[in-house]
Amino acid sequence: MNKYFVLIVISVVLILSCRKHTDTIDIGTGYYPIDTGRYYIYQIQQINYTVTDTIGDTLNYQLKEYYHNTISSSGELLYRIERYTRSSDTVQWPSQPDSGVFTVTLNNNLVIRTENNQPFVKMEFPVQANKQWNGNSYNTLGQDNYVMYPVNNPYNIGSTTYQNTLTVTQSNEQSLVDKDYRIEVYAKGIGLIYQYDEVVQYDQGQIGLYIISSGVIYNKKLVSYGP
């Protein structure tokens, strides 16, 4: 009888240990923290190219994203992100969002961020090097394969080093006609720290010289965040 009792006790301990271990597995949600009251301030440089302005019109400004509150939509909890812009850090932020209101939600281990009414799958958990997914799986823009690599690497922005980051490459394509290169870098415990988009077309009258005729180059760097 004592023998069977000991076996039962050991089995229970093993089951509880396994359950505790499962509960504490880190799937990497710290790379994309979602909380009300959270804010990010970014320095933006945006260069717009048009057929009539191939030199490029450069805009420098700051963008603030503030996780203001939550709303419920079709059974999902959405976090409202109010977006504000200002020309420099010496200017006050506007009293109302002047750059739209986005939303973000965590659904089945997918981070879905809706920008200008278009939902994009920004990240998929668990975090894993070389993981791939369709960033457009919730919209009708056509398949866009995102790749998560590298993971848990240091990343420098100016004089600041972020020890644990991951990079999501949304596109890395170039031809004689155009270029579509888009990446986002996330730091653990912080969120998005860097974004670079280069979506441009080249002058076909000077093919092979990669002279931009139209498109946009968008550079977004984290300045501060909280809380």
N, C-alpha and C positions, 0 to 999 in steps of 0.2 A: 504493500500500500504506500509506504514511504517513497519507494522508487518511482511510482506513477505520479505522486504528488510533486516530487522534485522535477520530473520531466515537464509537468504542466506549468510549474513556476518558471522554468527556463524558457519555455515556449512563449509565455506571456511577456516576459522581459524582452525577448528578441523581437516580438511583434511591436511592442511599444517603442523600442529603440529604432526600428526601421521607420515607424510612423513619424517619430520626432525628426529623424534625419531627412525624410521627405519634406516635412513642413519647413525646413530651414534651407532648402536648396535655393541658391541665388540665381534667378533666371535673367538678371540684368536690367530690371525695371529702373534701377537707379540711373541709368543712362538717359532716361526720359521721364523725370519726375513730373507728376501732374498734381498740383495742389492749388486751391484758391488762395489768393494773396501773393502768389509768386509773381515776380516780374523780372524782365530782362531788358537791358539797354544795349543796343548795338550801334556801332559806327558803320554807316553804309557809304559805299562808293558805287555809283551806278553810271555806266557810260552807254548812252543810246546812240546807235548809228542808223542813219536813214539814207536813202538814195541821194537826197539833196544835202546831206551832212555826213560825209564819210570820215571826217576828222573825229567826230564823236562829241556829243554834248554830255559833259561830266557833271553829275550831281553828287554833292557830299552833304550828308545830313545824319541825324540820329533817329533811331527807331526804338520805341518802347513798346514791349508787349506785356500786358498785365492780365493775369488770370483772375478775372473779376468775380465771377459767380458760376453756379451750375444751373443747368436746365435739363428737363426730361423730355426726350423726343423718341417716340415709338419704343418706349421701354428702355432707352439708353440714357446714361448720364453723360451729358456734354458739358465741358468746361468752356465758358465764353472767354475769348482772348481779345481784349480791347487793345487797339493799336494806335499809337500816337507818334507824330513826327515833329521834329524841330530842326532848325538850320544848324545849330551848334549847342554845346553844353552851357553857353552863357545865356541862352534864351529859355524862358519858361515853357513847360509843356502846355498844350492847349487843354481847355477844361473838358472837352468832349473828344472822343476818338475821331481822328481825321484821316485814318488810313484803313478803315474798315474794321469789322469784327469777325474773327475766325473762331472756329471751335475745334476741340480735340477730345477724343475719347479713347479708352482702352477697351477693346472688344475682342474676346477670344485670343488674348496675347498679341493683338495687333494694335499699334498706335495709329489711329485714323485722324488725320488733321484735315479739316475742310477749309480751303482757301478760295475765296471768291466763288462759293457754291460748288467747288470741285473737291471731292474727298480723295485724299492721297494716303496710302499706307506708308507712313514714314519709317516704321520700325516693326520688326517681328521678334518676339521672344520665344524661347530663350536666346540670348546673345551667343553667337557662334561664328567664328571666322569662316569666310567663304559662303555664308548663308545667302540664298537668293530668294527673291519673291517679286511678284508683280505689283509695283507701286500704284498701278492704275486699276487694280482689280475691283474697286468700288466706283469707278467712273467709266465713261464711254470713250476715253481718249486713245484707246489702243494699248496693247501690252508694252510695258516699260519695266525691264528687269533691273531691280536694284541688287547690289552686291555689298555685303558687310565685310569689309577687310581694310586695314588690319583691326584687331581687337586687343584691348588692354595695352595700348602703346602710349608712350608720352607724346605730347604735341605742343609745339611752341607757337605762341602768338605774341609777337614783339618780345618783351622781356619776361613774359609769363609762361611758365611751363605747367601744363596739365598732365599729371602723371598717368592717369588711366582714361584713355579715350578710345573711341571706335570711329571708323569712317564708313559712311554709306555712299557708295558711288552710284548715282542714279543713271548716269549716262557717260560714256567715254568713246565717242565716235567722231571721226573726222574724215573728210574726203576733199577732193579738189573743189567741191562745190560749197560745202558748209562744215560747221563744227558744232557738236552738241556735247558739252562737257559740264557735268553738274555733280557736285559733291557736298555732303554735309558732315561735319565732325561734331561728335557729342562727347562730353566729359562726364564721368561717373559722379553722381551726386549733384550735378549742375544742369545738364541738358545741352542744348545746341550752343556751341561756342564759335563755330565758323561755318560759313556757307559761301560757295563760289559757283556761279553759273556763267558759262560762256556759250551762248546760243546765237550764232552768227552765220551770215552767208558771205561768200567771197566774190570779189569782182571777177566775172567771167571774161572780161576783156583783157585781164592780166592773169590768166589761169596759171596756177602753180606758184604764184607769189604770195598767196594767202592774204591779200589785201581786203579788209572788211568793207563790204558795201552796205550792209544793213544788219540789224540785230541788237543784242544787249549783252554787256558784261556787268555782272552784279556781284559785289564783294561785301560780305556781312561779317563783322568781327565783334565778339562780345566785349563790352566795356565794363559792365557791372551787372549784378543780379542780386536777388534777395527773395525771401528772407534767408 
